[in-house]
């Protein structure tokens, strides 16, 4: 039997693992490596570990010493949601949250949604020395309709991950050669990693783009943020509000212009957004007064 090893994180890795075991059984997996992710509210590390332990599959955190296991393993390795270098690139297949060569790098689905892309997808590719530049084995796509929150997009993309894993592993089982094609370098774009500063709203954006950003970094991510009177405010849910003519708009971006039915309405560079739900850093719901300005 041709066994594989999984390097998996987040809900997509957990989804694939559960479905893989259901179809192919635990004997098809040699070992699993996972890692916690402090940048999101729900990282599924415990769930992945629990499945591995329940099914008696060798499990490692990325901080564990499994060098000898890794070196001795000669089969294919599948990396899903993985964000670190895997030293041995031989037989390493990476599953990436975009239709490469667009959105190489990190948080591709987030940036795809912020940019109002109408199509998203997953790419399976051979690993290379430069991230996400390897030859493409296969791709799956899905249509995107807005508004859409990141958890909804993840629910749409998870089955595509397993479809690719299913197709590729079935070929490996039957000793079929995995054909791959080179990427078009001229069409490549790069999506950078996110840190805590990147969750703050860019008030130079239009109301529509801010709405997409708030939705794209909502649960399980850490939510969009802004500063108000020296306090960090989390934006849980916002809506687009019909615009009005604002005199000297550029000087008033980020200010509350109205409070309608208890919802603060904020001036953007183009358009208005209503703050349907905002919370403080301790996750308590907030109600702000009329003279408020977000920065």
Beta strands, then each sheet from edge to edge (+ up, - down):
strand 1: 4-8
strand 2: 29-34
strand 3: 58-61
strand 4: 76-80
strand 5: 92-96
strand 6: 104-105
strand 7: 119-126
strand 8: 136-143
strand 9: 190-191
strand 10: 224-228
strand 11: 231-241
strand 12: 256-260
strand 13: 263-267
strand 14: 272-279
sheet 1: 3+ 2+ 1+ 4+ 5+ 7- 8+
sheet 2: 6+ 9+
sheet 3: 10+ 11- 14+ 13- 12+
end
